[in-house]
Amino acid sequence: ITSPVQYIGAASFIAWIYGIDVPAAQIAAAAALAVVISLGSVGLPGQVSFMATTMPVTSAMGLPLDPLGLLLAVDTIPDVFATVGNVSADLTANTIVAHHHDDEAGIPEHVAGDT
């Protein structure tokens, strides 16, 4: 769930460093591409697939690709926060589904527990 934000964030950082104004249409196209890429990418640590996932988004925004090597070196830090976001989203979704399932099954609240 946090992958598209990471890809756009890395590309936006490059745009900011170079002082490049990226038109809204290019950002929207890159965001759509980021969603598609995140749906097709493997669930491995970011360093494994960083170039394969971030490079197309950065290129779609018309930005230089040279800084990606430097960003790869420090990707561990944002990757930790992305993992926290992903795990939190997964826990939230599971909790909502579990409560919804308990309600549909007719299980009383005191039996289902406070999960």
SETIBA-909386 format. One line per field, with one value per residue (C-alpha): chain; y, z, x. Coordinates in nm, 3 decimals, padded with zeros to 5 digits. Example, Ala and Ser with C-alpha at 12.3 -4.5 7.8 and 13.67 -1.06 7.14 Angstrom:
// SETIBA-909386
c c(A,A)
y c(-00.450,-00.106)
z c(00.780,00.714)
x c(01.230,01.367)
//
This chain:
// SETIBA-909386
c c(A,A,A,A,A,A,A,A,A,A,A,A,A,A,A,A,A,A,A,A,A,A,A,A,A,A,A,A,A,A,A,A,A,A,A,A,A,A,A,A,A,A,A,A,A,A,A,A,A,A,A,A,A,A,A,A,A,A,A,A,A,A,A,A,A,A,A,A,A,A,A,A,A,A,A,A,A,A,A,A,A,A,A,A,A,A,A,A,A,A,A,A,A,A,A,A,A,A,A,A,A,A,A,A,A,A,A,A,A,A,A,A,A,A,A)
y c(00.000,00.238,00.146,00.400,00.674,00.566,00.572,00.916,01.041,00.938,01.097,01.413,01.436,01.421,01.693,01.907,01.858,01.955,02.237,02.084,02.173,01.866,01.935,01.792,01.573,01.405,01.351,01.195,00.965,00.868,00.800,00.569,00.394,00.362,00.187,-00.056,-00.126,-00.184,-00.436,-00.633,-00.608,-00.873,-00.834,-00.813,-00.546,-00.224,-00.253,-00.570,-00.413,-00.040,00.029,-00.186,-00.011,00.347,00.400,00.382,00.631,00.871,00.838,00.897,01.226,01.325,01.338,01.235,00.880,00.936,01.014,00.682,00.509,00.743,00.705,00.328,00.360,00.527,00.347,00.139,00.434,00.510,00.137,00.090,00.350,00.193,-00.144,00.010,00.161,-00.167,-00.371,-00.114,-00.119,-00.499,-00.512,-00.253,-00.440,-00.771,-00.615,-00.464,-00.794,-00.988,-00.753,-00.762,-01.141,-01.167,-00.941,-01.143,-01.476,-01.362,-01.420,-01.217,-00.953,-01.115,-01.448,-01.302,-01.108,-00.765,-00.842)
z c(00.000,00.058,-00.253,-00.494,-00.240,-00.213,-00.590,-00.630,-00.321,-00.459,-00.796,-00.632,-00.422,-00.738,-00.895,-00.583,-00.574,-00.940,-00.917,-01.188,-01.199,-01.298,-01.452,-01.273,-01.574,-01.556,-01.182,-01.236,-01.509,-01.288,-00.996,-01.213,-01.330,-00.968,-00.873,-01.164,-01.081,-00.713,-00.803,-01.013,-00.795,-00.552,-00.177,-00.104,00.080,-00.121,-00.195,-00.396,-00.647,-00.602,-00.952,-01.130,-00.956,-00.905,-01.238,-01.459,-01.237,-01.232,-01.608,-01.658,-01.473,-01.712,-01.441,-01.445,-01.333,-01.205,-00.841,-00.802,-00.718,-00.424,-00.312,-00.321,-00.068,00.186,00.095,00.413,00.620,00.421,00.370,00.748,00.761,00.458,00.633,00.940,00.716,00.534,00.854,01.013,00.706,00.706,01.076,01.029,00.733,00.922,01.227,01.018,00.839,01.168,01.329,01.020,01.010,01.380,01.322,01.021,01.198,01.486,01.739,02.054,02.136,02.471,02.295,01.996,02.219,02.171,01.872)
x c(00.000,00.293,00.492,00.338,00.401,00.765,00.815,00.656,00.841,01.181,01.106,00.973,01.289,01.499,01.283,01.327,01.705,01.740,01.485,01.265,00.895,00.698,00.355,00.051,-00.034,00.307,00.271,-00.073,00.063,00.356,00.119,-00.092,00.225,00.342,00.018,00.049,00.413,00.335,00.064,00.313,00.621,00.738,00.708,01.078,01.277,01.295,01.667,01.610,01.372,01.444,01.579,01.320,01.032,01.151,01.329,01.015,00.829,01.123,01.158,00.784,00.822,01.102,01.367,01.733,01.803,02.158,02.060,01.879,02.207,02.259,01.898,01.939,02.220,01.989,01.665,01.676,01.553,01.234,01.182,01.149,00.871,00.702,00.707,00.543,00.276,00.215,00.191,-00.040,-00.265,-00.271,-00.360,-00.634,-00.784,-00.775,-00.939,-01.218,-01.280,-01.276,-01.529,-01.748,-01.729,-01.823,-02.125,-02.244,-02.195,-02.410,-02.136,-02.203,-01.941,-01.850,-01.778,-01.590,-01.353,-01.210,-00.988)
//
